[in-house]
Amino acid sequence: MNANFASFLYLVSGILFILALRGLSHPTTSRQGNMYGMIGMGIAIATTLALATPSAGGFGLIVLGLLIGGSVGAITARRIA
């Protein structure tokens, strides 16, 4: 992946994170803010994985972190709901 394109994707994800914070500040726009945050995080994760070197240990640690974070987030979301 081109470094300029990766920087652009990180910039887009940063803008989406800011929009997410703005949307989460009011109950009527919280769903939209949550969606912006999820899309921004998806772009950031996909960009990071695309830039990662294909070593088994490094890629495995990234996937492990995603699984742990996703599991904690899912458990927390179910408890709140």
Secondary structure, DSSP 8 states (H G I E B T S, - for coil): --HHHHHHHHHHHHHHHHHHHHHTTSGGGHHHHHHHHHHHHHHHHHHHHHHS---HHHHHHHHHHHHHHHHHHHHHHHHH-
